[in-house]
Structures are given as C-alpha cells and as structure tokens.
Amino acid sequence: MNYYNEIKQELVNNEVYKKVKDYSKNRSDLKTYYTVGKLLSEAGRHYGEGIISKYSKKLTNELNKGYNTSSLKRMRQFYTMVQKGATL
C-alpha cells in the first residue's frame, strides 16, 4: 500500500467535495480527518514517526496548502480518540 498516495487522494477528494457540497463540509471533513488519521497511524507503524514530517512537506508542496506536522498529528490523534470510543 502506498500510504502517501492514499493520504493525498483523500485530501484532494475532500477539497473537491467541499467545493461541490458546502453544506456537508463538516461531515466530509470529519470523515477525511478520520481516514487520514488511520492511514497516518498505519504508516507510522510501518515507517516510523518521521513519516508525518515527510508527508507534511510533500503534501504542502503538491497541494499548495499547509498540511503541517501539527495538523497531521491532530488527524492521527482524532482517529485514535474515535477508536477509543469518542463519538463524532
């Protein structure tokens, strides 16, 4: 599995979806952040903690948006919280 491509595709899909359907932006954001968080969690187990920094730089360059390490870590934390029983 190419985690980077999966993460990038989720984020690109989310941007497209937000432009088409603004009224469901929050739902789309939550779903995207959960999925990206899950992928980051899995990628971290395979490639180590430094993968978030690497992906952050690549995503920011390729998508021209600020996906800094803090925001990616928050997405991973969101996924972890939901897995532990937090409700959306």
N, CA, C and O atoms as a Tinker XYZ file with bonds, in Angstrom:
   352  protein
     1  N      0.848000   -1.181000    0.000000    73     2
     2  CA     0.000000    0.000000    0.000000    64     1     3
     3  C      0.893000    1.243000    0.000000    63     2     4     5
     4  O      1.859000    1.321000    0.759000    81     3
     5  N      0.571000    2.192000   -0.837000    73     3     6
     6  CA     1.294000    3.451000   -0.869000    64     5     7
     7  C      0.524000    4.444000   -0.001000    63     6     8     9
     8  O     -0.414000    5.091000   -0.468000    81     7
     9  N      0.926000    4.558000    1.262000    73     7    10
    10  CA     0.199000    5.390000    2.215000    64     9    11
    11  C      0.157000    6.847000    1.776000    63    10    12    13
    12  O     -0.875000    7.507000    1.900000    81    11
    13  N      1.273000    7.348000    1.264000    73    11    14
    14  CA     1.305000    8.749000    0.855000    64    13    15
    15  C      0.249000    9.034000   -0.206000    63    14    16    17
    16  O     -0.504000   10.001000   -0.088000    81    15
    17  N      0.189000    8.204000   -1.233000    73    15    18
    18  CA    -0.792000    8.417000   -2.304000    64    17    19
    19  C     -2.223000    8.312000   -1.784000    63    18    20    21
    20  O     -3.097000    9.060000   -2.220000    81    19
    21  N     -2.462000    7.402000   -0.866000    73    19    22
    22  CA    -3.795000    7.257000   -0.278000    64    21    23
    23  C     -4.171000    8.513000    0.504000    63    22    24    25
    24  O     -5.293000    9.006000    0.391000    81    23
    25  N     -3.231000    9.030000    1.298000    73    23    26
    26  CA    -3.480000   10.238000    2.084000    64    25    27
    27  C     -3.724000   11.418000    1.157000    63    26    28    29
    28  O     -4.682000   12.168000    1.346000    81    27
    29  N     -2.871000   11.586000    0.164000    73    27    30
    30  CA    -3.025000   12.693000   -0.777000    64    29    31
    31  C     -4.378000   12.604000   -1.475000    63    30    32    33
    32  O     -5.064000   13.618000   -1.604000    81    31
    33  N     -4.774000   11.427000   -1.924000    73    31    34
    34  CA    -6.048000   11.259000   -2.614000    64    33    35
    35  C     -7.221000   11.610000   -1.707000    63    34    36    37
    36  O     -8.171000   12.253000   -2.153000    81    35
    37  N     -7.171000   11.201000   -0.445000    73    35    38
    38  CA    -8.233000   11.554000    0.499000    64    37    39
    39  C     -8.365000   13.062000    0.628000    63    38    40    41
    40  O     -9.474000   13.597000    0.615000    81    39
    41  N     -7.223000   13.754000    0.753000    73    39    42
    42  CA    -7.242000   15.208000    0.912000    64    41    43
    43  C     -7.726000   15.904000   -0.355000    63    42    44    45
    44  O     -8.487000   16.867000   -0.274000    81    43
    45  N     -7.300000   15.436000   -1.516000    73    43    46
    46  CA    -7.753000   16.018000   -2.786000    64    45    47
    47  C     -9.255000   15.790000   -2.955000    63    46    48    49
    48  O     -9.985000   16.710000   -3.323000    81    47
    49  N     -9.709000   14.580000   -2.690000    73    47    50
    50  CA   -11.139000   14.278000   -2.793000    64    49    51
    51  C    -11.952000   15.178000   -1.878000    63    50    52    53
    52  O    -13.028000   15.646000   -2.250000    81    51
    53  N    -11.437000   15.418000   -0.683000    73    51    54
    54  CA   -12.134000   16.272000    0.270000    64    53    55
    55  C    -12.256000   17.695000   -0.259000    63    54    56    57
    56  O    -13.309000   18.317000   -0.120000    81    55
    57  N    -11.204000   18.212000   -0.859000    73    55    58
    58  CA   -11.242000   19.567000   -1.413000    64    57    59
    59  C    -12.278000   19.667000   -2.528000    63    58    60    61
    60  O    -13.029000   20.640000   -2.598000    81    59
    61  N    -12.318000   18.676000   -3.384000    73    59    62
    62  CA   -13.300000   18.664000   -4.471000    64    61    63
    63  C    -14.706000   18.595000   -3.889000    63    62    64    65
    64  O    -15.599000   19.334000   -4.304000    81    63
    65  N    -14.890000   17.713000   -2.938000    73    63    66
    66  CA   -16.208000   17.531000   -2.333000    64    65    67
    67  C    -16.691000   18.812000   -1.660000    63    66    68    69
    68  O    -17.865000   19.167000   -1.768000    81    67
    69  N    -15.786000   19.511000   -0.962000    73    67    70
    70  CA   -16.166000   20.751000   -0.279000    64    69    71
    71  C    -16.632000   21.809000   -1.270000    63    70    72    73
    72  O    -17.544000   22.578000   -0.968000    81    71
    73  N    -16.031000   21.858000   -2.424000    73    71    74
    74  CA   -16.422000   22.849000   -3.424000    64    73    75
    75  C    -17.782000   22.525000   -4.021000    63    74    76    77
    76  O    -18.530000   23.429000   -4.395000    81    75
    77  N    -18.099000   21.268000   -4.112000    73    75    78
    78  CA   -19.363000   20.852000   -4.718000    64    77    79
    79  C    -20.501000   20.907000   -3.700000    63    78    80    81
    80  O    -21.617000   21.303000   -4.037000    81    79
    81  N    -20.231000   20.523000   -2.491000    73    79    82
    82  CA   -21.284000   20.407000   -1.477000    64    81    83
    83  C    -20.875000   21.080000   -0.176000    63    82    84    85
    84  O    -20.531000   20.401000    0.792000    81    83
    85  N    -20.907000   22.391000   -0.143000    73    83    86
    86  CA   -20.523000   23.128000    1.053000    64    85    87
    87  C    -21.353000   22.752000    2.279000    63    86    88    89
    88  O    -20.836000   22.753000    3.396000    81    87
    89  N    -22.616000   22.436000    2.084000    73    87    90
    90  CA   -23.489000   22.170000    3.220000    64    89    91
    91  C    -23.076000   20.930000    4.019000    63    90    92    93
    92  O    -23.428000   20.820000    5.194000    81    91
    93  N    -22.352000   20.013000    3.422000    73    91    94
    94  CA   -21.911000   18.840000    4.180000    64    93    95
    95  C    -20.419000   18.862000    4.453000    63    94    96    97
    96  O    -19.788000   17.819000    4.625000    81    95
    97  N    -19.871000   20.048000    4.491000    73    95    98
    98  CA   -18.431000   20.202000    4.707000    64    97    99
    99  C    -17.964000   19.556000    6.017000    63    98   100   101
   100  O    -16.961000   18.843000    6.029000    81    99
   101  N    -18.665000   19.794000    7.085000    73    99   102
   102  CA   -18.220000   19.247000    8.367000    64   101   103
   103  C    -18.179000   17.724000    8.359000    63   102   104   105
   104  O    -17.232000   17.120000    8.860000    81   103
   105  N    -19.189000   17.120000    7.799000    73   103   106
   106  CA   -19.230000   15.657000    7.739000    64   105   107
   107  C    -18.070000   15.127000    6.889000    63   106   108   109
   108  O    -17.403000   14.160000    7.256000    81   107
   109  N    -17.850000   15.777000    5.758000    73   107   110
   110  CA   -16.752000   15.380000    4.881000    64   109   111
   111  C    -15.401000   15.563000    5.579000    63   110   112   113
   112  O    -14.523000   14.705000    5.489000    81   111
   113  N    -15.249000   16.694000    6.274000    73   111   114
   114  CA   -14.001000   16.942000    6.999000    64   113   115
   115  C    -13.750000   15.854000    8.040000    63   114   116   117
   116  O    -12.652000   15.302000    8.117000    81   115
   117  N    -14.762000   15.552000    8.830000    73   115   118
   118  CA   -14.590000   14.532000    9.876000    64   117   119
   119  C    -14.230000   13.180000    9.284000    63   118   120   121
   120  O    -13.342000   12.492000    9.788000    81   119
   121  N    -14.917000   12.799000    8.216000    73   119   122
   122  CA   -14.619000   11.522000    7.568000    64   121   123
   123  C    -13.194000   11.517000    7.026000    63   122   124   125
   124  O    -12.461000   10.541000    7.186000    81   123
   125  N    -12.812000   12.619000    6.384000    73   123   126
   126  CA   -11.464000   12.712000    5.818000    64   125   127
   127  C    -10.411000   12.681000    6.916000    63   126   128   129
   128  O     -9.426000   11.951000    6.804000    81   127
   129  N    -10.603000   13.459000    7.974000    73   127   130
   130  CA    -9.612000   13.504000    9.058000    64   129   131
   131  C     -9.482000   12.137000    9.727000    63   130   132   133
   132  O     -8.385000   11.724000   10.104000    81   131
   133  N    -10.604000   11.441000    9.871000    73   131   134
   134  CA   -10.569000   10.095000   10.449000    64   133   135
   135  C     -9.764000    9.154000    9.554000    63   134   136   137
   136  O     -8.889000    8.432000   10.032000    81   135
   137  N    -10.064000    9.164000    8.256000    73   135   138
   138  CA    -9.381000    8.268000    7.317000    64   137   139
   139  C     -7.895000    8.595000    7.212000    63   138   140   141
   140  O     -7.054000    7.696000    7.229000    81   139
   141  N     -7.574000    9.885000    7.105000    73   139   142
   142  CA    -6.163000   10.288000    7.040000    64   141   143
   143  C     -5.463000    9.903000    8.342000    63   142   144   145
   144  O     -4.329000    9.424000    8.318000    81   143
   145  N     -6.124000   10.107000    9.465000    73   143   146
   146  CA    -5.549000    9.717000   10.756000    64   145   147
   147  C     -5.265000    8.230000   10.825000    63   146   148   149
   148  O     -4.233000    7.810000   11.348000    81   147
   149  N     -6.172000    7.445000   10.304000    73   147   150
   150  CA    -5.985000    5.981000   10.277000    64   149   151
   151  C     -4.779000    5.624000    9.405000    63   150   152   153
   152  O     -3.932000    4.824000    9.803000    81   151
   153  N     -4.708000    6.221000    8.215000    73   151   154
   154  CA    -3.580000    5.943000    7.312000    64   153   155
   155  C     -2.252000    6.394000    7.920000    63   154   156   157
   156  O     -1.241000    5.705000    7.785000    81   155
   157  N     -2.251000    7.542000    8.585000    73   155   158
   158  CA    -1.025000    8.017000    9.239000    64   157   159
   159  C     -0.600000    7.082000   10.368000    63   158   160   161
   160  O      0.588000    6.829000   10.567000    81   159
   161  N     -1.574000    6.582000   11.091000    73   159   162
   162  CA    -1.282000    5.644000   12.177000    64   161   163
   163  C     -0.635000    4.369000   11.630000    63   162   164   165
   164  O      0.357000    3.882000   12.173000    81   163
   165  N     -1.206000    3.842000   10.556000    73   163   166
   166  CA    -0.655000    2.638000    9.929000    64   165   167
   167  C      0.721000    2.911000    9.325000    63   166   168   169
   168  O      1.638000    2.103000    9.472000    81   167
   169  N      0.862000    4.044000    8.650000    73   167   170
   170  CA     2.148000    4.387000    8.038000    64   169   171
   171  C      3.221000    4.551000    9.115000    63   170   172   173
   172  O      4.367000    4.147000    8.922000    81   171
   173  N      2.847000    5.139000   10.239000    73   171   174
   174  CA     3.798000    5.317000   11.342000    64   173   175
   175  C      4.285000    3.989000   11.890000    63   174   176   177
   176  O      5.452000    3.855000   12.259000    81   175
   177  N      3.395000    3.005000   11.944000    73   175   178
   178  CA     3.805000    1.667000   12.413000    64   177   179
   179  C      4.779000    1.018000   11.426000    63   178   180   181
   180  O      5.676000    0.278000   11.830000    81   179
   181  N      4.602000    1.298000   10.139000    73   179   182
   182  CA     5.471000    0.701000    9.122000    64   181   183
   183  C      6.784000    1.454000    8.935000    63   182   184   185
   184  O      7.839000    0.841000    8.769000    81   183
   185  N      6.717000    2.792000    8.963000    73   183   186
   186  CA     7.878000    3.599000    8.578000    64   185   187
   187  C      8.447000    4.466000    9.690000    63   186   188   189
   188  O      9.475000    5.114000    9.494000    81   187
   189  N      7.811000    4.493000   10.842000    73   187   190
   190  CA     8.314000    5.290000   11.952000    64   189   191
   191  C      7.657000    6.655000   12.039000    63   190   192   193
   192  O      6.970000    7.092000   11.116000    81   191
   193  N      7.878000    7.315000   13.155000    73   191   194
   194  CA     7.242000    8.594000   13.468000    64   193   195
   195  C      7.615000    9.698000   12.485000    63   194   196   197
   196  O      6.814000   10.604000   12.252000    81   195
   197  N      8.796000    9.644000   11.913000    73   195   198
   198  CA     9.260000   10.682000   10.996000    64   197   199
   199  C      8.478000   10.778000    9.704000    63   198   200   201
   200  O      8.644000   11.737000    8.950000    81   199
   201  N      7.631000    9.804000    9.438000    73   199   202
   202  CA     6.881000    9.792000    8.190000    64   201   203
   203  C      5.904000   10.965000    8.117000    63   202   204   205
   204  O      5.610000   11.453000    7.026000    81   203
   205  N      5.403000   11.421000    9.256000    73   203   206
   206  CA     4.461000   12.543000    9.255000    64   205   207
   207  C      5.140000   13.807000    8.737000    63   206   208   209
   208  O      4.558000   14.547000    7.943000    81   207
   209  N      6.344000   14.049000    9.176000    73   207   210
   210  CA     7.090000   15.229000    8.707000    64   209   211
   211  C      7.346000   15.143000    7.202000    63   210   212   213
   212  O      7.212000   16.131000    6.478000    81   211
   213  N      7.710000   13.965000    6.752000    73   211   214
   214  CA     7.974000   13.756000    5.327000    64   213   215
   215  C      6.705000   13.988000    4.503000    63   214   216   217
   216  O      6.738000   14.683000    3.487000    81   215
   217  N      5.595000   13.407000    4.942000    73   215   218
   218  CA     4.332000   13.572000    4.231000    64   217   219
   219  C      3.869000   15.024000    4.276000    63   218   220   221
   220  O      3.319000   15.529000    3.297000    81   219
   221  N      4.086000   15.693000    5.393000    73   219   222
   222  CA     3.698000   17.093000    5.528000    64   221   223
   223  C      4.369000   17.952000    4.466000    63   222   224   225
   224  O      3.712000   18.770000    3.822000    81   223
   225  N      5.641000   17.778000    4.284000    73   223   226
   226  CA     6.378000   18.554000    3.280000    64   225   227
   227  C      5.872000   18.255000    1.872000    63   226   228   229
   228  O      5.669000   19.167000    1.071000    81   227
   229  N      5.673000   16.978000    1.577000    73   227   230
   230  CA     5.220000   16.593000    0.240000    64   229   231
   231  C      3.805000   17.103000   -0.042000    63   230   232   233
   232  O      3.535000   17.621000   -1.125000    81   231
   233  N      2.915000   16.958000    0.922000    73   231   234
   234  CA     1.531000   17.400000    0.726000    64   233   235
   235  C      1.458000   18.917000    0.539000    63   234   236   237
   236  O      0.720000   19.406000   -0.316000    81   235
   237  N      2.218000   19.650000    1.332000    73   235   238
   238  CA     2.223000   21.105000    1.226000    64   237   239
   239  C      2.753000   21.536000   -0.138000    63   238   240   241
   240  O      2.207000   22.451000   -0.755000    81   239
   241  N      3.799000   20.889000   -0.606000    73   239   242
   242  CA     4.351000   21.211000   -1.927000    64   241   243
   243  C      3.378000   20.870000   -3.052000    63   242   244   245
   244  O      3.167000   21.680000   -3.954000    81   243
   245  N      2.798000   19.704000   -3.007000    73   243   246
   246  CA     1.979000   19.229000   -4.116000    64   245   247
   247  C      0.558000   19.771000   -4.118000    63   246   248   249
   248  O     -0.042000   19.912000   -5.183000    81   247
   249  N      0.006000   20.077000   -2.948000    73   247   250
   250  CA    -1.380000   20.544000   -2.882000    64   249   251
   251  C     -1.483000   22.035000   -2.619000    63   250   252   253
   252  O     -2.586000   22.581000   -2.570000    81   251
   253  N     -0.344000   22.702000   -2.450000    73   251   254
   254  CA    -0.306000   24.146000   -2.215000    64   253   255
   255  C     -1.176000   24.576000   -1.039000    63   254   256   257
   256  O     -1.791000   25.642000   -1.071000    81   255
   257  N     -1.224000   23.763000   -0.027000    73   255   258
   258  CA    -1.957000   24.051000    1.189000    64   257   259
   259  C     -1.084000   23.649000    2.353000    63   258   260   261
   260  O     -0.217000   22.784000    2.226000    81   259
   261  N     -1.313000   24.278000    3.480000    73   259   262
   262  CA    -0.494000   23.991000    4.649000    64   261   263
   263  C     -0.950000   22.777000    5.437000    63   262   264   265
   264  O     -1.792000   22.882000    6.329000    81   263
   265  N     -0.403000   21.653000    5.110000    73   263   266
   266  CA    -0.642000   20.443000    5.905000    64   265   267
   267  C      0.594000   20.233000    6.764000    63   266   268   269
   268  O      1.419000   19.360000    6.491000    81   267
   269  N      0.710000   21.057000    7.820000    73   267   270
   270  CA     1.899000   20.977000    8.665000    64   269   271
   271  C      1.856000   19.742000    9.552000    63   270   272   273
   272  O      0.830000   19.070000    9.654000    81   271
   273  N      2.968000   19.457000   10.183000    73   271   274
   274  CA     3.062000   18.251000   11.006000    64   273   275
   275  C      2.038000   18.269000   12.135000    63   274   276   277
   276  O      1.489000   17.226000   12.491000    81   275
   277  N      1.776000   19.448000   12.701000    73   275   278
   278  CA     0.801000   19.536000   13.797000    64   277   279
   279  C     -0.592000   19.128000   13.336000    63   278   280   281
   280  O     -1.287000   18.393000   14.038000    81   279
   281  N     -1.006000   19.600000   12.160000    73   279   282
   282  CA    -2.353000   19.249000   11.698000    64   281   283
   283  C     -2.455000   17.758000   11.371000    63   282   284   285
   284  O     -3.478000   17.131000   11.644000    81   283
   285  N     -1.409000   17.195000   10.795000    73   283   286
   286  CA    -1.431000   15.752000   10.503000    64   285   287
   287  C     -1.432000   14.939000   11.800000    63   286   288   289
   288  O     -2.102000   13.911000   11.888000    81   287
   289  N     -0.689000   15.395000   12.795000    73   287   290
   290  CA    -0.691000   14.694000   14.091000    64   289   291
   291  C     -2.064000   14.782000   14.748000    63   290   292   293
   292  O     -2.510000   13.832000   15.392000    81   291
   293  N     -2.737000   15.930000   14.585000    73   291   294
   294  CA    -4.092000   16.064000   15.147000    64   293   295
   295  C     -5.070000   15.119000   14.444000    63   294   296   297
   296  O     -5.977000   14.581000   15.080000    81   295
   297  N     -4.892000   14.919000   13.145000    73   295   298
   298  CA    -5.747000   13.964000   12.429000    64   297   299
   299  C     -5.526000   12.549000   12.963000    63   298   300   301
   300  O     -6.477000   11.791000   13.149000    81   299
   301  N     -4.268000   12.206000   13.204000    73   299   302
   302  CA    -3.971000   10.887000   13.760000    64   301   303
   303  C     -4.552000   10.759000   15.168000    63   302   304   305
   304  O     -5.083000    9.711000   15.535000    81   303
   305  N     -4.449000   11.824000   15.945000    73   303   306
   306  CA    -4.998000   11.818000   17.300000    64   305   307
   307  C     -6.527000   11.682000   17.267000    63   306   308   309
   308  O     -7.107000   10.977000   18.092000    81   307
   309  N     -7.162000   12.349000   16.326000    73   307   310
   310  CA    -8.608000   12.242000   16.158000    64   309   311
   311  C     -9.006000   10.789000   15.895000    63   310   312   313
   312  O     -9.946000   10.276000   16.502000    81   311
   313  N     -8.290000   10.138000   14.994000    73   311   314
   314  CA    -8.554000    8.725000   14.696000    64   313   315
   315  C     -8.419000    7.881000   15.966000    63   314   316   317
   316  O     -9.273000    7.044000   16.260000    81   315
   317  N     -7.352000    8.109000   16.703000    73   315   318
   318  CA    -7.096000    7.337000   17.928000    64   317   319
   319  C     -8.215000    7.543000   18.948000    63   318   320   321
   320  O     -8.663000    6.588000   19.583000    81   319
   321  N     -8.661000    8.778000   19.103000    73   319   322
   322  CA    -9.733000    9.071000   20.053000    64   321   323
   323  C    -11.033000    8.362000   19.669000    63   322   324   325
   324  O    -11.727000    7.820000   20.528000    81   323
   325  N    -11.354000    8.371000   18.392000    73   323   326
   326  CA   -12.572000    7.687000   17.930000    64   325   327
   327  C    -12.443000    6.189000   18.181000    63   326   328   329
   328  O    -13.403000    5.546000   18.607000    81   327
   329  N    -11.280000    5.640000   17.925000    73   327   330
   330  CA   -11.062000    4.211000   18.144000    64   329   331
   331  C    -11.215000    3.839000   19.618000    63   330   332   333
   332  O    -11.590000    2.714000   19.947000    81   331
   333  N    -10.923000    4.787000   20.494000    73   331   334
   334  CA   -11.040000    4.533000   21.933000    64   333   335
   335  C    -12.451000    4.785000   22.445000    63   334   336   337
   336  O    -12.716000    4.615000   23.635000    81   335
   337  N    -13.362000    5.190000   21.558000    73   335   338
   338  CA   -14.759000    5.327000   21.962000    64   337   339
   339  C    -15.334000    6.717000   21.909000    63   338   340   341
   340  O    -16.508000    6.893000   22.235000    81   339
   341  N    -14.569000    7.714000   21.515000    73   339   342
   342  CA   -15.145000    9.065000   21.383000    64   341   343
   343  C    -16.166000    9.032000   20.247000    63   342   344   345
   344  O    -15.980000    8.320000   19.260000    81   343
   345  N    -17.225000    9.789000   20.387000    73   343   346
   346  CA   -18.257000    9.811000   19.354000    64   345   347
   347  C    -18.126000   11.059000   18.494000    63   346   348   349
   348  O    -17.664000   12.106000   18.946000    81   347
   349  N    -18.547000   10.917000   17.242000    73   347   350
   350  CA   -18.496000   12.039000   16.310000    64   349   351
   351  C    -19.672000   12.894000   16.524000    63   350   352
   352  O    -19.832000   13.905000   15.840000    81   351
